[in-house]
Amino acid sequence: MPLIKLQTEIYSTIEICFDLARSIDLHTISTAHTHEKAIEGKTTGMIGLDEFVTFEATHFGIKQHLSAQITAFDRPYYFKDELIKGAFKSLTHIHQFEYVGEKVLMTDLFEFESPLGFLGKFANRLFLTNYMTKLLIARNRIIKEFAESGRYKEVLNLM
């Protein structure tokens, strides 16, 4: 099972970083290139413990649905979302936040298992792990931009 670990340093508060990471609205902004939209469950605002969201997106030219539920939650330090249903056999995304000096260190631990046994493992090595890593990096770049620029107010409804 591939495990992607990313760490992003953000000059903001831990609460803002945490809330941006669980914002359905920001998720939609950060995945605009895949035409991703929330279609079921929690479709706007910030997702919380035991809530789920179903996203519709186009990957590799195929429209797909992925449903995930928040299964662990300790604001503002940690939350975990897990696949309910979708194209993967399994998927777990752990989001961790901690202060390191003046900045927040946001850590993503993203573990997934592709279906189709050997063929899925081959796809992971050939392109899927790289594709998922690029999606996460792009998403983290948006979280960092919104947190550091003050644009977080646009999606967190803070004025």
N, C-alpha and C positions, 0 to 999 in steps of 0.2 A: 504494500500500500504506500503510495507516495505521500510524503510529508513535506509541505512547503512551510518554511519559517521565514518570516519577514519582520524586520524591526524598523520603525520609522520614528525619528526624533521630531517632536513638535513643540514649538514655543507657544504654549497656551496653558489653560488650566486643565487638570485631569478630568474635571466634570464636562467641560466642553468637548474634549476629545472623545470621551466615553459616549456622550449623547449623539455626537455626529456619527459615530460608528454604528449606532443602532437606529439611525434615522432612515426611515423608508424613503422619504423625499430626497435625501442626499444620495442614497443608493441609486435611485432612478436617474439622478443627474450624472452620477459617475459612470453609469453604464449606458448612456444615451447611444453610443455607437452600436450596441447590440439591440437597440429598440426595447430595452427592458422596461417592464411596467408591472406594478403590483396589481393583481386581479382578484385576489381572494384573501380572506383573513384580515390582518392588519394592513391596510393599504396606504395609509398616510400617518405622519407623526412618528413617534418613537416606539419601537416594539419593546415589550417587556416580558418578564418571566411567564412561561406557559402559553404565550401568544404565538401564532404562526402567521406566515405570509406565503402566498404563492406568487411567484414571478413568472411572467411570460417573456421570453427573449428569443432572439435568433442567433444561433451559433452554428457556424459551418454551413450556413444557408438553410438551416432547419429550425422551424419554430418549435420551441421546447417549453415545458412547464417544470418548475422546481419549487417544491414546498419544503419549508424549513421551520422548525419550532425552537424557541429559546428554552433550553432545558436547565440552564444554570445562570445565576444572576447575582452579582454583588457590586452594586453601584458605588463608586465609580472605578472599580478595579478589575472587574472580570465579568465576562458573559460568554456563553457557549450556545451556538445554534447547531442543530442536527437535522439531517435530511429526513423528511417524512415520506416524500415520494419524488421521483424524478429520474433522469437518465443514468445517474450513478447507482451503483450497488449500495454504497454508503458514503457519507460525507459528514465530517465534523469540523467546525470552525471555532476555535477558541480565540477570544480577543482579551488581551491582558494590557493593563495600563499601570504605569508606575512613574513616580517622579525620579529623575536622575539630574540632580542639580536644579537648574532653572527650567529644565524642559521636561516634557512628558515622553516617555518611551512607550510607544504602542507596539505590541508584539502580536503577530498573527501566527497561529499554528493551524494550518489547513491540511487536513488529511482526508483523502478520498480513495475509493475503490471503484474501479470501472467494472462494468458487467462484461460478460463474454469470456471469462477465464483468461487463457493465453492470449487471445486477440486483444482483450482489454489491456493486459499488461504490456503488450507490444505497442499499443496506441499511446499508453502513458509515456513510455520511453521515447517514442518517435516524435510526438507533438503535444500531447495533452497536458503534461506537467508544465511545459514551457508556456503554453497558452493560458493555463490557470494562473501561473505566476505573473504573467503580464497583466491579466485582469486585476489581480490583487494589488499590484504596484500602482496601476492607474487609479484604482479606488483610493488607495492610501494617499496618493498625491493630491487628490481632491479633498480628502479629509484634512490634510495638512494645510492646503491653500485656504479652505474655509475657516479653519481654526485660527490661523495666524493673521489673516487679513481682516477679521471681524465680520466676514460674510456669513459666519455661523448664525447670525441673527435672522438671515433670510429663511433658514430651514428649521431653526429651533424655536421660532416665534418669541424671541427675546428682544425687547425694545427698551 
